[in-house]
Amino acid sequence: MVFEKKRTSRFVTIVAVIIALMLLFTGCGGEKGPFDMDTVALATSLVEDVTYESELQQVNVDAVDTFLAIPEYKEGYFFIASSACTDCFGVFEFKDEEAAISAEETVELYFKDLADAYEKYDPEEANKVSENSVLERKSNLLAFCVTDDKDNAKSIIKAAFDSAVAVEPEEETEDSEENEDTEEPTDDTTTTEVSVPEKTYPVIEANGDLSYSGFIALIGDTAFELYDYVDSTAAHYCDIVNYTADKLKGSANVYSMIVPTSAGITVPDAYRDQMKGSNQKTALDNLYSKFNGNVINLDLYDHLMENRDKYIYFRTDHHWTSMGAYYAYEVFCDAKGLLPIALDRRPVKDMGKYLGTFYYDTRSAALQANPDELVAYYPISNVYMAGKDGNGNDVKKDVILDYTDYDISFKYNSFIEGDGDFRVLVNEDRQDDSTCLVVKESFGNCFVPYLADHYNKVIVMDYRYTSVNVINYVLEHGIDDVIFVNNIGMTRSSYLVGKLDTVVRG
């Protein structure tokens, strides 16, 4: 009996060891990848909540392989110190574990090279890499960091990895591919239509009846500009953007941002189908279909609709608010591979009451009784707008001016000092030659301050007030990115589209 107990005990121990080894090699707790992680949230937390010796600067997506020759990734962010120190961090999500393992090996070499490079002239920094680096991988997820705040960084990464969601890997078999290519449908073949539920957005309740004043719709204390799609003018607009992208291919990226107006986003649900004019979602889809493959299209519709219950458009004016422009900035960052800087990290200024164009066009008592509030969000970097004083001397101006005490009708001009032929925003914290050109009308004014954190220079051209040729200007000044920012109403105006044509092809 004693022998049997010992043999049984030994057997149980062996089984336990085998199970433990299986768990070790298959992942703790039997977790299987790949995983889906909120990379933006993790990268933002590593920026905001970890202490670094130096300010960090994001490496553009197309330059990451200059530092790290890692495999292609689904989403990722890489930041390095803006001064001579080793602080850095990276967050990457790969398609599969194999790619992540390869990237992990690359980061290990990067750390070694970094330490070797600093060993000769700054042994303390070299030691920081050796002693205070973090490198964590979970299946297809990879994060790393060099900082004296190592323990904090490690716990932040661990928390993000723990909250990552396992997803089913896509499986493709040769048989299924062959069947897809070779099988012919027969008369007996039946197809089942899978219904995809419509996307739901926040509901907006009406606060009054619908009425019209010329081309403006009024609902309670809110006004909306009517919009009609004109296909020939839309085609002309898209042809101009296509021409720009074709001419600048290989020299600059060309983005198109067509901004829906409030009539397409924030109209109360009860009146959406009753409103006169064209459906802006349909119009936007038509416009997007006309862009060629050289244009990077920034589709704002879904993201604005997801936030339509927020204060993203003025009620008494035809423009969007600084908050509305922020959501467009998030769409741009997603397309560019940049980490957006959250609103709660930005300095903010409430400049008080504002009455815009809708009020002065209608003189509506309801609009006058409930003015808008103009709130501006600033860059977090040391940014100024180049300008001249009364004597023609160079001066540094604020990117967003404090117009708190200005006339109630004038406050939208606080953004880059209103409309003008050219504005130049300079980021003194970026020691590179990254440059962006924004070709815009007035909707671009409250958008461009967000870009200033990501470029050394943001040049703003309002095509309504200049005859400078866009193509020549971009090539002469070595500009990296060109962004066309126009509200959808502009794309139906033959006059404005014609003005744009003169600065592109004229």
C-alpha positions in Angstrom: 0.0 0.0 0.0 2.8 2.4 0.9 4.5 1.6 -2.5 1.3 2.3 -4.4 0.9 5.7 -2.7 4.5 6.7 -3.5 4.0 5.6 -7.1 0.8 7.5 -7.4 2.4 10.6 -5.8 5.3 10.4 -8.2 2.9 10.1 -11.2 0.9 13.1 -10.1 4.1 15.1 -9.8 5.3 14.2 -13.3 1.9 15.1 -14.8 2.0 18.4 -13.0 5.5 19.2 -14.3 4.4 18.3 -17.9 1.3 20.6 -17.6 3.5 23.4 -16.2 5.9 23.0 -19.1 3.1 23.0 -21.6 1.7 26.2 -20.0 5.2 27.7 -20.1 5.6 27.1 -23.8 2.1 28.0 -24.9 1.8 31.1 -22.8 0.7 31.9 -19.3 -2.8 30.7 -18.5 -3.1 29.1 -21.9 -3.4 32.5 -23.7 -3.3 32.4 -27.4 -2.6 35.2 -29.9 -2.9 37.3 -31.8 -4.1 40.1 -29.6 -5.7 43.4 -30.3 -4.4 46.3 -28.2 -5.3 49.9 -27.9 -1.9 51.1 -29.1 -2.9 54.8 -29.0 -3.8 54.5 -25.3 -0.6 52.8 -24.4 1.6 55.2 -26.3 -0.3 58.2 -24.9 0.2 56.8 -21.4 4.0 56.3 -22.0 4.2 59.9 -23.1 2.1 61.4 -20.3 2.7 59.2 -17.3 6.4 58.2 -17.6 9.2 60.6 -16.6 12.0 61.1 -19.1 15.3 63.0 -19.1 14.4 64.8 -22.3 11.3 65.8 -24.3 10.4 63.0 -26.7 9.7 63.4 -30.4 7.7 61.0 -32.5 9.5 59.4 -35.4 7.4 59.6 -38.6 6.1 56.2 -39.8 8.2 56.3 -43.0 11.4 57.0 -41.0 11.0 54.2 -38.3 13.1 51.8 -40.3 16.0 54.3 -40.2 16.3 53.3 -36.5 14.6 49.9 -36.4 14.5 47.6 -39.4 11.4 45.8 -38.0 8.9 43.8 -40.1 5.7 45.6 -41.3 3.4 46.3 -38.5 -0.4 46.9 -38.2 0.0 49.9 -36.0 2.9 51.4 -34.1 4.5 54.4 -32.6 8.2 55.2 -31.9 9.5 58.1 -29.9 13.1 59.2 -29.3 14.7 61.9 -27.2 14.9 65.4 -28.8 18.3 65.9 -27.1 21.4 63.9 -26.6 20.2 61.1 -24.4 19.0 57.5 -24.8 15.4 57.9 -23.6 12.9 56.4 -26.1 9.9 54.1 -26.3 8.0 52.1 -28.9 4.6 50.4 -29.1 3.8 48.0 -31.9 1.1 45.6 -32.9 2.1 43.0 -35.6 0.0 40.7 -37.7 1.4 37.6 -36.0 3.8 36.4 -33.4 6.6 35.6 -35.8 6.9 39.2 -36.9 6.9 40.4 -33.3 9.7 37.9 -32.4 11.7 39.3 -35.2 11.1 42.8 -34.1 12.0 41.9 -30.5 15.4 40.7 -31.7 15.8 44.0 -33.7 15.1 46.0 -30.6 17.6 44.0 -28.6 20.2 44.9 -31.2 19.1 48.5 -31.1 19.6 48.7 -27.4 23.1 47.1 -27.7 24.1 49.6 -30.4 22.7 52.5 -28.4 24.7 51.5 -25.3 27.9 51.0 -27.4 27.5 54.4 -29.1 27.1 56.2 -25.7 29.8 54.2 -23.9 32.6 56.3 -25.3 31.4 59.8 -24.3 28.5 59.3 -21.8 28.9 56.1 -19.8 25.9 57.1 -17.6 23.6 57.1 -20.6 25.1 53.8 -21.8 24.4 52.3 -18.3 20.8 53.6 -18.5 20.2 51.5 -21.6 21.7 48.4 -19.9 20.0 48.9 -16.5 16.8 50.8 -17.2 15.5 49.4 -20.5 12.2 47.6 -20.7 11.4 45.1 -23.5 8.1 43.2 -23.3 6.4 41.0 -25.8 3.0 39.3 -25.7 2.4 37.2 -28.8 2.1 39.7 -31.6 2.4 42.8 -29.3 5.7 44.5 -28.6 6.6 47.5 -26.3 9.9 48.8 -25.1 11.2 51.8 -23.3 14.4 53.4 -22.0 13.9 55.6 -19.0 15.0 56.1 -15.4 11.3 55.6 -14.6 11.6 52.0 -15.6 9.3 50.4 -13.0 6.5 52.7 -13.9 6.9 52.1 -17.6 7.0 48.4 -17.1 3.7 48.4 -15.0 2.0 50.6 -17.7 3.0 48.2 -20.4 1.9 45.2 -18.4 -1.5 46.7 -17.7 -2.0 47.4 -21.4 -0.9 43.8 -22.4 -3.2 42.4 -19.7 -6.2 44.3 -21.1 -5.4 43.2 -24.7 -8.2 41.2 -26.4 -7.4 37.9 -28.1 -8.7 37.7 -31.7 -9.2 34.8 -33.9 -6.4 34.6 -36.5 -7.4 34.7 -40.2 -7.2 31.2 -41.6 -6.7 30.7 -45.4 -6.3 27.3 -46.8 -5.1 26.3 -50.3 -8.3 24.3 -50.8 -10.5 27.2 -50.0 -8.5 29.5 -52.4 -8.7 26.8 -55.1 -12.5 26.4 -54.6 -13.0 30.1 -54.7 -11.2 30.3 -58.0 -12.4 27.1 -59.7 -15.9 26.3 -58.5 -18.7 27.4 -60.8 -22.1 28.1 -59.4 -24.9 25.7 -60.4 -28.6 26.1 -60.7 -28.9 24.4 -57.3 -26.6 26.9 -55.6 -28.3 29.0 -53.0 -26.8 32.1 -51.4 -27.6 33.4 -48.0 -27.5 37.2 -47.6 -25.9 38.3 -44.3 -27.5 41.4 -43.0 -25.0 43.9 -41.6 -26.6 46.1 -39.0 -26.4 49.8 -39.7 -24.0 51.8 -37.7 -25.6 53.7 -34.9 -24.7 57.2 -33.8 -25.6 59.4 -30.9 -29.2 60.8 -31.1 -29.8 64.6 -31.3 -33.1 65.8 -30.1 -34.8 68.8 -31.7 -35.4 71.9 -29.6 -37.8 73.7 -32.0 -39.6 73.6 -35.3 -37.9 73.6 -38.7 -38.1 76.8 -40.8 -36.1 78.4 -43.6 -34.5 81.8 -44.2 -33.1 81.7 -47.7 -30.4 79.0 -47.8 -30.4 78.6 -44.0 -32.5 76.2 -42.0 -33.4 77.2 -38.5 -34.3 74.7 -35.7 -34.8 76.4 -32.4 -31.6 78.2 -31.5 -29.5 76.4 -34.1 -29.0 77.2 -37.8 -27.7 75.0 -40.7 -26.6 75.9 -44.2 -28.3 74.0 -47.0 -26.2 72.1 -49.4 -26.7 70.8 -52.9 -24.4 68.4 -54.7 -23.2 69.5 -58.1 -21.5 66.6 -59.9 -19.6 68.6 -62.5 -18.1 71.0 -60.0 -17.3 68.1 -57.6 -15.5 66.3 -60.5 -13.5 69.5 -61.2 -12.5 69.7 -57.6 -11.3 66.1 -57.5 -9.5 66.5 -60.8 -7.5 69.4 -59.3 -6.5 67.3 -56.2 -5.7 64.3 -58.5 -3.5 66.5 -60.7 -1.6 67.8 -57.6 -1.0 64.2 -56.3 0.1 63.0 -59.7 2.6 65.9 -60.2 4.0 65.5 -56.7 4.2 61.7 -56.6 7.5 60.7 -55.1 8.1 64.3 -53.8 5.2 64.9 -51.3 2.2 63.1 -49.9 -1.1 64.7 -50.9 -4.1 64.4 -48.5 -7.7 65.5 -49.1 -9.9 66.5 -46.3 -13.5 67.4 -47.3 -15.3 68.6 -44.2 -19.0 67.9 -43.8 -21.0 70.9 -42.6 -23.3 70.9 -39.6 -26.3 70.2 -41.9 -24.8 66.8 -42.7 -23.8 65.9 -39.1 -25.7 67.6 -36.2 -29.2 68.1 -37.6 -31.7 66.7 -35.1 -32.7 63.2 -36.1 -36.4 64.1 -36.4 -35.5 66.5 -39.3 -32.6 64.7 -41.1 -34.9 63.3 -43.8 -37.0 66.4 -44.0 -34.1 68.9 -44.6 -33.9 70.4 -48.0 -30.8 69.8 -50.1 -28.6 66.8 -50.8 -27.5 64.0 -48.5 -24.0 64.8 -47.5 -23.0 61.2 -46.9 -24.0 60.3 -50.4 -22.2 63.4 -51.8 -19.0 62.6 -49.9 -19.0 59.0 -51.2 -19.4 60.4 -54.7 -16.5 62.8 -54.2 -14.3 60.1 -52.7 -14.9 57.8 -55.6 -13.4 60.4 -58.0 -10.0 60.5 -56.3 -7.2 58.4 -57.8 -4.8 56.2 -56.0 -2.2 58.9 -55.4 -4.5 60.9 -53.1 -4.7 60.0 -49.5 -8.4 60.5 -48.7 -9.3 61.6 -45.1 -12.9 60.4 -44.6 -14.2 62.4 -41.6 -17.9 61.4 -41.7 -18.0 58.4 -39.3 -15.7 60.0 -36.7 -17.7 63.3 -36.7 -21.0 61.3 -36.5 -19.6 59.3 -33.6 -19.1 62.6 -31.8 -22.1 64.5 -33.2 -23.6 65.1 -29.7 -20.5 67.1 -28.7 -19.9 70.8 -29.4 -18.3 70.2 -32.8 -20.1 72.9 -34.8 -21.2 76.4 -34.0 -24.9 77.0 -33.8 -24.8 80.6 -35.0 -22.0 80.2 -37.6 -21.2 78.0 -40.6 -17.8 76.9 -39.2 -16.9 73.9 -37.1 -15.5 74.5 -33.6 -12.0 73.9 -32.4 -13.3 70.6 -30.9 -14.8 69.6 -34.2 -11.4 70.2 -35.9 -9.7 68.1 -33.3 -11.7 65.0 -34.4 -10.5 65.7 -38.0 -7.0 65.9 -36.6 -7.4 62.4 -35.1 -8.4 61.1 -38.5 -5.3 62.7 -40.1 -3.1 61.2 -37.4 -4.5 57.8 -38.0 -3.7 58.1 -41.7 -0.3 59.6 -41.1 0.6 57.2 -38.3 1.0 59.9 -35.7 0.0 59.8 -32.1 -2.7 62.4 -31.6 -2.2 64.7 -28.6 -5.3 64.5 -26.4 -7.4 67.5 -25.8 -6.9 67.3 -22.0 -3.2 67.7 -22.5 -3.6 71.0 -24.4 -3.8 74.5 -23.1 -7.4 75.7 -23.6 -8.9 79.2 -23.7 -12.6 80.2 -23.5 -12.9 83.5 -25.3 -16.5 84.1 -24.4 -19.7 84.6 -26.4 -19.6 84.5 -30.2 -22.3 85.3 -32.9 -21.4 84.1 -36.4 -22.6 84.4 -40.0 -25.9 82.5 -39.5 -27.1 85.1 -37.0 -26.1 88.1 -39.2 -27.7 86.5 -42.3 -31.0 85.8 -40.5 -31.1 88.2 -37.5 -32.8 85.4 -35.7 -33.9 86.4 -32.2 -33.4 82.7 -31.0 -29.8 82.7 -32.2 -29.1 86.1 -30.6 -30.6 85.0 -27.3 -28.2 82.0 -27.1 -24.8 82.9 -28.6 -22.1 80.4 -29.2 -19.0 80.0 -26.9 -15.7 80.2 -28.6 -13.2 77.8 -27.0 -9.7 77.3 -28.5 -7.3 74.4 -28.0 -3.6 75.2 -28.3 -0.5 73.3 -29.4 1.5 71.9 -26.5 4.8 72.6 -28.2 6.7 75.9 -28.3 5.1 77.2 -31.5 4.8 80.7 -33.0 3.4 82.3 -36.1 5.9 84.3 -38.1 4.8 87.8 -38.8 5.7 91.5 -39.3 5.2 94.5 -37.1 4.1 97.9 -38.3 7.7 98.7 -39.3 8.2 95.6 -41.3 10.3 93.8 -38.6 10.1 90.1 -38.0 7.9 89.2 -35.0 6.7 86.0 -33.3 2.9 85.9 -33.0 0.7 83.5 -31.1 -0.8 80.8 -33.3 -4.2 81.4 -31.6 -4.6 85.0 -30.5 -6.6 86.0 -27.4 -9.7 87.7 -28.8 -11.7 87.5 -25.5 -12.3 91.3 -25.6 -12.9 91.6 -29.3 -16.3 92.1 -30.9 -18.7 89.2 -30.5 -18.8 88.7 -34.3 -15.0 88.6 -34.8 -13.7 85.9 -32.6 -13.3 83.1 -35.1 -10.4 85.2 -36.4 -8.4 84.3 -33.3 -7.3 81.1 -35.2 -4.1 82.0 -37.1 -5.3 85.6 -37.2 -8.0 84.8 -39.6 -7.8 84.5 -43.4 -4.8 85.7 -45.4 -2.7 84.6 -48.3 0.0 82.8 -46.2 0.6 81.9 -42.6 3.8 80.2 -41.3 3.7 78.3 -38.0 7.1 77.3 -36.6 7.7 74.7 -33.9 10.9 75.5 -32.1 10.9 72.2 -30.3 11.4 70.2 -33.5 15.0 70.3 -34.8 14.3 68.9 -38.2 13.1 70.1 -41.6 9.6 68.5 -41.5 7.2 70.7 -43.4 3.5 70.6 -44.2 1.5 72.8 -46.6 -2.2 73.3 -45.9 -4.2 74.6 -48.9 -7.5 75.8 -47.4 -10.4 78.1 -47.0 -11.5 79.3 -43.5 -12.5 75.8 -42.2 -8.7 75.1 -42.1 -8.0 78.0 -39.7 -8.9 76.1 -36.4 -7.4 72.8 -37.8 -3.8 73.9 -38.5 -2.8 74.6 -34.9 -3.1 70.9 -34.2 -0.6 70.1 -36.9 2.0 72.4 -35.5 3.1 69.8 -32.8 4.1 67.4 -35.5 6.1 69.5 -37.9 9.0 71.9 -37.7 7.0 74.2 -40.0 3.3 74.3 -41.1 2.7 76.7 -44.0 -0.9 77.7 -44.6 -2.0 78.9 -48.1 -5.4 80.3 -48.6 -5.9 79.9 -52.4 -8.6 82.7 -52.3 -6.0 85.3 -51.6 -2.9 84.2 -53.6 -1.7 83.3 -57.1 1.3 81.3 -56.0 1.5 78.0 -57.8 1.1 75.1 -55.4 3.2 72.6 -57.4 6.1 74.9 -57.8 6.0 76.0 -54.2 6.0 72.5 -52.8 9.0 71.4 -55.0 11.0 74.6 -54.3 10.5 74.4 -50.5 11.0 70.6 -50.1 7.5 70.1 -48.5 6.7 66.7 -47.2 2.9 66.7 -46.9 0.2 68.7 -48.7 -3.3 68.8 -47.2 -6.3 70.2 -49.0 -8.8 71.3 -46.3 -12.2 72.4 -47.7 -15.8 72.2 -46.5 -18.1 70.3 -48.7 -19.9 73.5 -49.7 -16.8 74.7 -51.4 -16.9 71.7 -53.8 -20.2 72.9 -55.3 -18.9 76.5 -55.9 -17.6 76.9 -59.4 -16.0 80.2 -58.4 -14.0 78.7 -55.5 -13.0 75.6 -57.4 -11.9 77.8 -60.2 -9.8 79.8 -57.8 -8.2 76.6 -56.6 -7.5 75.6 -60.1 -5.6 78.8 -60.8 -3.1 78.1 -58.0 -2.6 74.5 -59.0 -2.6 74.5 -62.8 -2.7 78.2 -63.6 
